[in-house]
Amino acid sequence: MPISFYEATIPTYLQILGSVKALVVKAEKYCEETGTDPAEIISSRLIEDMQPFAYQVKATAEHALGAIEGLRVGNYSPETALPPQTFAGLHEKLDTAIAALQAIDPAEYNAMEGGPMQFSFRDTVIPFTAESFMLSFAQPNFYFHATTAYDLLRAKGIKIGKMDFLGALRATRG
């Protein structure tokens, strides 16, 4: 049986956004336990020319919820506002995205399949169908930023592992 457009995206977005939220909690606890200034984690980068942890967290929300909001209007253009600079702000960004994704009507979302969609930023415009945008652009970007957020915390010495990244699996009882 084929899966729907909704099933191919929304549950996984919710799974990984939940794990990113749990990573932010672990980062907060690490700062409390070690006396590390939260700004050190929030502004940390893997390398100078990469965006910081706060941006990576913000981008996970935007490549999930922002991409879906883009589907509704047929255009996604990245938000250029600075990311939150506190753990509370990062939680708020994630909570907003999670709540909005949980409220999506599967029938409404599935009805967008096949619709016209484009990515636009400055002089760049890339045409897609809704599903090719979500599966070849938004989802890979989402995973890139979630993985980078995870990697930044590992590089800072925070004790996390693969299951922290995977979050709550949707396993069936056997």
Backbone hydrogen bonds, N-H to C=O, Kabsch-Sander energy under -0.5 kcal/mol:
donor,donor_aa,acceptor,acceptor_aa,energy
8,A,4,S,-1.8
9,T,5,F,-0.6
9,T,6,Y,-1.5
10,I,6,Y,-1.7
13,Y,9,T,-2.3
14,L,10,I,-2.5
15,Q,11,P,-2.2
16,I,12,T,-2.6
17,L,13,Y,-2.8
18,G,14,L,-2.0
19,S,15,Q,-1.6
20,V,16,I,-2.6
21,K,17,L,-2.4
22,A,18,G,-2.0
23,L,19,S,-2.0
24,V,20,V,-2.0
25,V,21,K,-1.9
26,K,22,A,-2.3
27,A,23,L,-2.3
28,E,24,V,-2.3
29,K,25,V,-2.5
30,Y,26,K,-2.4
31,C,27,A,-2.2
32,E,28,E,-2.3
33,E,29,K,-3.0
34,T,30,Y,-2.3
35,G,31,C,-1.6
36,T,31,C,-0.7
40,E,37,D,-2.0
41,I,37,D,-0.8
41,I,38,P,-0.6
42,I,38,P,-2.8
43,S,39,A,-2.2
44,S,41,I,-1.4
50,M,47,I,-2.4
53,F,44,S,-1.9
54,A,42,I,-2.3
56,Q,52,P,-2.1
57,V,53,F,-2.3
58,K,54,A,-2.4
59,A,55,Y,-2.9
60,T,56,Q,-1.4
61,A,57,V,-1.4
62,E,58,K,-2.0
63,H,59,A,-2.6
64,A,60,T,-0.5
64,A,61,A,-0.6
65,L,61,A,-1.6
66,G,61,A,-1.2
67,A,62,E,-0.9
68,I,64,A,-1.8
69,E,65,L,-2.8
70,G,66,G,-2.0
71,L,67,A,-1.9
72,R,68,I,-1.7
73,V,69,E,-0.9
73,V,70,G,-0.6
74,G,70,G,-1.7
75,N,70,G,-1.5
76,Y,118,Q,-2.7
90,L,86,T,-2.0
91,H,87,F,-2.7
92,E,88,A,-2.3
93,K,89,G,-2.1
94,L,90,L,-2.3
95,D,91,H,-3.4
96,T,92,E,-2.4
97,A,93,K,-1.7
98,I,94,L,-2.9
99,A,95,D,-2.6
100,A,96,T,-2.1
101,L,97,A,-2.5
102,Q,98,I,-2.5
103,A,99,A,-1.2
104,I,101,L,-1.2
109,Y,105,D,-2.4
110,N,106,P,-3.1
111,A,107,A,-1.7
112,M,108,E,-0.5
112,M,109,Y,-1.6
113,E,110,N,-1.3
115,G,112,M,-2.3
117,M,128,F,-2.2
118,Q,74,G,-0.7
119,F,126,I,-2.4
120,S,76,Y,-2.6
121,F,124,T,-2.5
124,T,121,F,-2.7
126,I,119,F,-2.8
128,F,117,M,-3.4
130,A,115,G,-1.9
133,F,129,T,-2.5
134,M,130,A,-2.4
135,L,131,E,-2.8
136,S,132,S,-2.1
137,F,133,F,-1.7
138,A,133,F,-2.6
139,Q,134,M,-2.9
141,N,137,F,-2.0
142,F,138,A,-2.7
143,Y,139,Q,-2.6
144,F,140,P,-2.3
145,H,141,N,-2.4
146,A,142,F,-2.3
147,T,143,Y,-2.8
148,T,144,F,-2.3
149,A,145,H,-2.3
150,Y,146,A,-2.1
151,D,147,T,-2.9
152,L,148,T,-2.4
153,L,149,A,-1.7
154,R,150,Y,-2.3
155,A,151,D,-2.6
156,K,152,L,-1.3
157,G,154,R,-1.7
158,I,153,L,-2.3
160,I,158,I,-1.3
164,D,161,G,-1.0
165,F,161,G,-1.2
166,L,162,K,-2.6
167,G,163,M,-2.1
169,L,167,G,-0.8
